[in-house]
Amino acid sequence: MTSRQHSPFVLLTAFVLLLAAMFGAAYAVGAAVGPVAPGMHDGGGSGSGTGPGDGRTGHDGGGADGGGMGGMHGMGTAR
């Protein structure tokens, strides 16, 4: 059997096309499935989306109240 040599350009092009196809498939599946965690949503509204707690990030951003992730009620504290 003879081995067939491909030019680096052909190999690079094939790799880029494969990468684009994989990204497209992953994006399509993600768009079809939607959010997978409670509280993750677009938030809608007319907010500017510039800071924590604006309803667009999926959490309240913590803050001076000891930090943490908002919406994690009933999880308790580690002892």
TABEL-V420818 format. One record per pair of residues at least 12 apart in sequence whose C-alpha atoms are under 10 Angstrom apart, sorted by the first residue. I is the first residue (numbers start at 1). J is the second residue. D is the distance in whole Angstrom. If there is no record, write none. Layout:
BEGIN
I,J,D
I,J,D
END
This chain:
BEGIN
37,58,9
38,58,9
38,71,9
38,72,10
39,55,10
39,57,9
39,58,6
39,59,8
39,70,10
39,71,7
39,72,10
40,55,10
40,56,9
40,57,8
40,58,5
40,59,8
41,55,9
41,56,7
41,57,8
41,58,6
42,55,8
42,56,6
42,57,8
42,58,8
43,55,5
43,56,5
43,57,8
43,58,8
44,56,7
53,70,9
58,70,8
58,71,9
59,71,7
59,72,9
END
